[in-house]
Each structure stands twice: as C-alpha cells, then as structure tokens.
C-alpha cells in the first residue's frame, strides 16, 4: 500500500464547523455606513498559500460573531442561529511570533494593507487616542515601525466589537472603521 501522506506531503483530518448554521458576510456584502457588531475572534496566518504558491504577505482573519437571541429561518428554510462577518487583513510578512514591521499608512498608490491599518488605528484610537500622535512632532503617525500582532489579537479576542463599512475612493479593497470595543 502506498503511503499517500509521505508521497504527497499530505496531512488530513476533520474539523468541526461551529458556524455551519450561521449566515456569513464579508465587507463587500455591506454598504457604506452599515454596521456590524459581534464577538471578535482573530486568526493569524503567517504563511499564505494560494494556488500552490506561497505569497509574499501574511494575513489575519478578523471575525465578528453575532448570535441571534432567537433562531430564525433563512431564505432556504434552514434554521439560522446567528451571523458573522469575516474581514481579512493583508499584512507585511510576519513569522509565527506575530511581530510585523513597517506597516505604513495607506496611500492612493498603495492600499494593500488598508484593512490592517484601519484595524490597528481603530483599536489604538479607542484604547488611547494619544498613541496615534507622534510625541516628537505632534503629527498623526503614518507608520507602525514594529508591532506584535499576536498581542493585538489577544487584546481584541472575545470582546464585542462594532465596525462600520467605509468606502474609499480609488481603492481596490472594501474597508471599515472600528466604532466601539466593549
């Protein structure tokens, strides 16, 4: 018998999908000004693979889960017990330690990290708005030279977070702002 695990470098198993009965949304499903609130869960993906290619960036999945007080029926007559919003944050490459460097404020020419920037500045703006001002110049910051994304994830994990969809002219990515953290 051929050992397919060795032959293909394969690892298999089963995972439970706890959100199978939930309705899933993305930012692109929302319109400008629309809000979504839910309990935050964060998953870091230091290595992003797409189409058998390892990408030159890392990613974070920022998920907000909102359970319905009472289950309801969806359009397919299935029971829906809640809904969730998945927001993917493109990041400069980081390793398993979660340390990312050189996260720059988005510009018209480069907004690939816009959702990550909005995520970080949204949290910082709520926790300590002064952290977004350079103490040397008094200007608004335009770069995170270094940040531990694992620590940020641990801070937000389990908190009830509200986001609002925001349109940015000439951007390729739907984006958001954090309006509250409880």
Buried (B, 14 or more C-beta within 10 A) or exposed (E): EEEEEEEEEEEEEEEEEEBEBBBEBEBEBBEEEBEBBBBBBBEBBBEBEEEEEEBEBBBBEBBBBBEBEEEEEEEEEEEBBBBBBBBBBBBBBBEEEBEBEEBBBBEEEEBBBBBBBBBBBBBBBBEEEEEEEEEEEEEEBEEBEEBEBBEBBEBBEEEBBBBBBBEBEEEEBBBBBBEBBE
